[in-house]
Amino acid sequence: MLHVVERKWLYFALSGLLIIPGVIFLLLGGLKPGIEFKGGTLLDVRFDTPPPVAEVTGVMASLGRGEAIVQVAEGGRIEVRTFEMKPDEIIATQKAFQEKYGTNVKDVSSSVVSPSFSGELIQNAIRSITLASFLIVFLIAFAFRSFGWAAFRFGIAAIIALLHDAAVVLGLFAMLGFFFNVEIDSLFVTAVLTIIGFSVHDTIVVFDRIRENLRLNPGEALNPVINYSIMQTLARSVITSLTVVFTLLALFLFGGFSMRNFALALLVGIVSGTYSSIFNASQIVSLWQEVEDRVRHRATAAA
């Protein structure tokens, strides 16, 4: 028998070590929105031999674009993200690159992205997550309706585990944005929504096993049932997650520059979702039950 519940504070502490640094960097403004979120100009500069990033950054700074974010892409390309540029500024930038690098520059193309798309995307994402969270709580509570009002603790625990996984991914990208200027885009929002769905799916599998074992063993203490249920679902959860992790790892390594951040977000989120489903969600239910038992015991003793 795995004694998972008895070490709940160890797992909570590990989650805190993962989340707290990310929250700090989120407060420091580490999450860098891409041009899809704030609007701007994306310059795609193609070289025969790409120059150092610091050198390209210097060229942009000489043009008064010190805020420009320069990243190396695949195929001899360098992407430059900056605030929206006027047509004459784009022409001046193209000339600056040609004067600096000559025939090494193959092409300089530009595209403008409006920030209006991002506002609508974020609003819809927040509405979707809020609505889905309420539906998840009531769906799980309905599945556990034989436990009365205590059924809601399972739904709320699933939502807390869901927020845990989102916080881990957001915190990681806040740190990457703070130290390496890694930007988030619409694919990142898609990745976060996918992580939320996966996390809830895995948590419900564990909760369903707990429900069945409680039904088959009426009167049994909750903690032993949770331990036994986790032991029954552990291999299935790990193997299922590993199949997804291997696929995402291949996508991260070989999927190209544009897909790298998307694959990284999913990779971290899937691992975090598996961890929270096994070591956090059920432990929250256990802790809730223990607190209720202590309050009830004190009330009985006082009476």
Residue pairs with C-beta under 8 A, 6 or more apart in sequence:
1 224
1 227
1 228
1 231
2 227
2 230
2 231
2 234
3 227
4 11
4 226
4 227
4 230
4 278
4 279
4 282
4 283
5 223
5 226
5 227
5 282
5 283
5 286
6 223
8 283
8 286
8 287
11 279
11 280
11 283
12 280
12 283
14 279
15 164
15 275
15 276
15 280
18 168
18 171
18 272
19 164
19 167
19 168
19 171
21 171
21 175
22 167
22 168
22 170
22 171
22 172
22 174
22 175
23 167
23 171
25 31
25 171
25 174
25 175
25 177
25 178
26 170
26 171
26 174
28 174
28 178
29 178
30 173
30 174
30 175
30 176
30 177
30 178
31 170
31 173
31 174
31 177
31 184
32 69
32 177
32 181
32 182
32 183
32 184
33 118
33 183
33 184
34 81
34 183
34 184
34 185
35 41
35 42
35 81
35 113
35 183
36 113
36 115
36 117
36 118
36 121
36 185
36 186
37 115
37 118
37 122
37 184
37 185
38 115
38 118
39 83
39 84
39 112
39 113
39 114
39 115
40 81
40 82
40 83
40 84
40 112
40 113
41 81
41 82
41 83
41 84
41 85
41 90
41 110
41 111
41 112
42 79
42 80
42 81
42 110
42 111
42 112
42 113
43 79
43 80
43 81
43 82
43 90
43 93
43 108
43 109
43 110
44 73
44 77
44 79
44 107
44 108
44 109
44 110
44 111
45 56
45 77
45 78
45 79
45 80
45 97
45 105
45 107
45 108
46 75
46 76
46 77
46 105
46 106
46 107
46 108
47 76
47 77
47 78
47 101
47 104
47 105
47 106
48 76
48 103
48 104
48 106
49 76
49 104
50 72
50 76
50 77
50 78
51 78
51 101
51 104
53 70
53 71
53 72
53 78
56 70
56 78
56 80
57 68
57 70
59 96
59 97
59 100
60 66
60 68
60 70
60 80
60 82
60 93
61 68
62 96
63 89
63 92
63 93
63 96
65 82
65 83
65 85
65 93
67 82
67 83
68 80
68 81
68 82
69 80
69 81
69 82
69 181
69 183
70 78
70 79
70 80
70 81
71 78
71 79
71 81
71 181
71 257
72 78
72 79
73 79
73 257
73 258
74 256
74 257
76 106
81 183
84 112
85 93
85 110
90 110
93 108
94 108
97 105
97 108
98 105
98 108
117 186
118 186
121 186
121 189
122 189
125 189
125 192
125 193
128 193
129 193
129 196
132 196
133 159
133 162
136 155
136 158
136 159
136 162
136 200
137 152
137 155
137 156
137 158
137 159
138 155
139 155
140 151
140 154
140 155
140 158
140 204
140 207
141 151
141 152
141 154
141 155
142 151
143 151
143 154
143 207
143 208
143 211
144 150
144 151
144 154
144 207
144 211
145 151
146 215
147 214
150 289
153 284
153 285
153 288
153 289
154 207
154 285
156 284
157 203
157 281
157 282
157 284
157 285
157 288
158 200
158 203
158 204
158 207
158 281
160 280
160 281
160 284
161 199
161 200
161 203
161 273
161 276
161 277
161 280
161 281
161 284
162 196
162 199
162 200
162 203
164 272
164 276
164 280
165 195
165 196
165 199
165 269
165 272
165 273
165 276
166 192
166 195
166 196
166 269
168 268
168 269
168 272
169 191
169 192
169 195
169 265
169 268
169 269
169 272
170 192
172 268
173 182
173 184
173 188
173 261
173 265
176 182
177 183
177 184
182 261
183 261
184 261
185 261
187 259
187 261
187 262
188 261
188 262
188 265
190 262
191 262
191 265
191 266
191 269
192 265
192 269
194 266
194 269
195 265
195 266
195 269
195 270
195 272
195 273
198 244
198 269
198 270
198 273
199 269
199 272
199 273
199 276
199 277
202 237
202 240
202 241
202 273
202 274
202 277
203 276
203 277
203 281
205 233
205 236
205 237
205 277
206 229
206 230
206 233
206 237
206 277
206 278
206 281
206 282
207 281
207 282
209 229
209 232
209 233
210 225
210 226
210 229
210 282
210 285
213 220
213 225
213 228
213 229
214 220
214 222
214 225
217 225
222 285
222 286
222 289
223 286
226 282
226 283
226 285
226 286
229 282
230 278
230 282
233 278
234 278
237 274
237 277
237 278
238 274
241 270
241 271
241 273
241 274
244 270
245 267
245 270
245 271
248 263
248 266
248 267
248 270
249 263
249 267
251 259
251 263
252 259
252 260
252 263
252 264
252 267
255 263
